[in-house]
């Protein structure tokens, strides 16, 4: 027999290296599966991890134009004849006599004030798009202007009766023009933002 020593056992080549981790990396959630606890799901229609962007304000130019046109008609009608008779006429800047003998000096000034307000609101709607607060204020102002216009017709009619005259075109337009303004403000209010669909 030979006196040869048996070969040494094989050395552990992995000695000194850390053992492989025993945990597993989290797998991404499959579509339709809610995210793990503590994480916020992505917003519908928007980028993951952030809210969906707001769509732009709707275009309300048609409604704004109606508001502006109605306001301009109100102002122009102040300077048109309100009462006519005997070959003469009087516009809204004159002196009127009510049924209770009350004198109304330049009643058209109040009409112009409301028309300037609604006209400015119409311009704001035209350039800024639908701003709900502006449209609502325009509705309220136009409604008030409508009742003011009815009052102007009453004053002009009383004055015409006292002077054996007749009601003229400028007074008739006073309640009609605010209705155009009111319609435009309602059209502007009815517009809604269009959110993107998936």
Number of C-alpha atoms within 10 A of each C-alpha: 3 4 5 6 6 6 6 6 6 6 7 7 7 8 8 7 7 7 8 6 6 5 6 6 5 7 6 9 10 8 7 6 8 11 14 11 6 6 9 12 12 14 13 13 13 14 11 12 11 12 12 15 12 11 10 11 14 15 18 25 20 14 27 32 21 24 36 25 19 27 30 19 19 29 22 13 23 25 16 18 20 31 28 20 14 9 6 9 16 19 23 27 17 15 14 24 19 17 13 7 11 10 14 17 13 15 21 24 14 15 23 19 13 21 27 16 15 31 23 18 22 30 16 16 27 20 12 15 20 26 16 16 10 20 29 16 15 28 25 14 20 29 17 14 29 23 14 20 25 17 16 27 22 17 23 31 24 22 24 22 15 13 14 12 19 19 22 21 15 24 29 20 23 30 21 18 25 33 22 22 34 28 18 27 34 17 18 32 20 12 17 13 12 11 12 12 6 6
